[in-house]
Each structure stands twice: as structure tokens, then as C-alpha cells.
Amino acid sequence: NVAETIDMMRAQGVKVVKEPTEKPWGQIVAYVADPDGHYIEICTSID
């Protein structure tokens, strides 16, 4: 679950760059930043 993962990461101090959003094809995608500022995508699989 992307929303739960983002909430857990936020609680641990991770910077959330983009909240979970649903793409037109149904995938849920969110972005966080690592300590160096690199973006990491957290997403559901595409079935």
C-alpha cells in the first residue's frame, strides 16, 4: 500500500516530494527524496 508506506516514511523523517496519486492507467505513484536529494519512486505494480 503506497499511502501506508509514505505515512511510515514521513513518520521517520523522510521528505515526501509528491503525495500518492493515481495515474490514468490505475497505478498509484508517490515520490520521496533521499538524504542527497535524489528522488525515489514508490508505486504499485502494473498488472
QUIGIUR-V388166 format. One record per pair of residues at least 12 apart in sequence whose ideal C-beta (glycine too) atoms are under 6 Angstrom apart, sorted by sequence separation. I is the first residue (numbers start at 0). GAP is how many residues later the second one is. D is the distance in whole Angstrom. If there is no record, write none. Layout:
[[I;GAP;D] [I;GAP;D]]
This chain:
[[17;12;6] [29;12;5] [17;13;4] [5;14;6] [16;14;4] [28;14;4] [15;16;6] [16;16;5] [26;16;6] [27;16;5] [2;17;5] [26;17;5] [1;18;5] [13;18;5] [14;18;4] [26;19;5] [16;22;6] [8;23;6] [5;24;5] [1;26;4] [1;28;5] [4;37;6] [1;40;6] [1;42;6]]
